[in-house]
């Protein structure tokens, strides 16, 4: 057991082959475990319970994950919509919503399992995952300098904690003019973004129009959608982008960057927000 317990890290024995011999030694891996999000909602005289979703996540910051998930799924609209969050057990969390909050779960139907790499795989139709974006981005504002953008991967790497120990976890960072203002890590890329937005919902006024989000993964439709729900005008991904991510970013005025490196990057949409070129 680690001297300083971290629920995101597990110590295991590994047999390494060095090209000549086999050696057994300890190693650290990223934890992956299920989390059932249970929702309690409705008027006082008719409260209802719903097993909203089960996701594979890295333990820790479960309340932030649930908060961000509910917000990006358009179930809640502000932090005060949640009365309380209670961890029922290691793999189950209960979210109590305001009694007067209208809740319609018909468009939130998922399969009983949502894996750690896809936040929307269980949805039935593409239209169901095009949540109403609550904020309209101002075209071309704010602007971000190329030299600042080129430094974001270095800032992301320095801010990560679990990755330094395991090398196997995604990260999502919120970046402002002062640098990294928040970062979350999770084995699932969409979980990392949900945790980040859940944290931001508690700490910053929305929309986050003066911030950028940097993800260590590829930029998929679901990640762009989640960032747009928070009013973030620029997403930069270390990996590639998908066609649907580009379409969604383009139609909503978001600048989308892919293949971000310390010396180069690709701009897929709304390049007018990048200055110093």
Secondary structure, DSSP 4 states (H G I P E B T S, - for coil): --SS--TTEEEEEEEEE-SS-EEEEEEEEE--EEEEEEEEES-GGG-EEEEEEEEEE-SS-HHHHHHHHHHHTTS-SSGGGEEEEEEEETTEEEEEEPTT-----GGG---S-B-TT-SSTT-S-HHHHSPPP---PPTT-S-EEHHHHHTHHHHHHHH-SHHHHHS--EEEEEEETTEEEEEEEESSHHHHHHHHHHHHHHHSPSP-TT-EEEESS-B-HHHHHHHHHTT--EEEESS-B-HHHHHHHHHTT-EEEEEEETTEEEEEE-GGGEE--
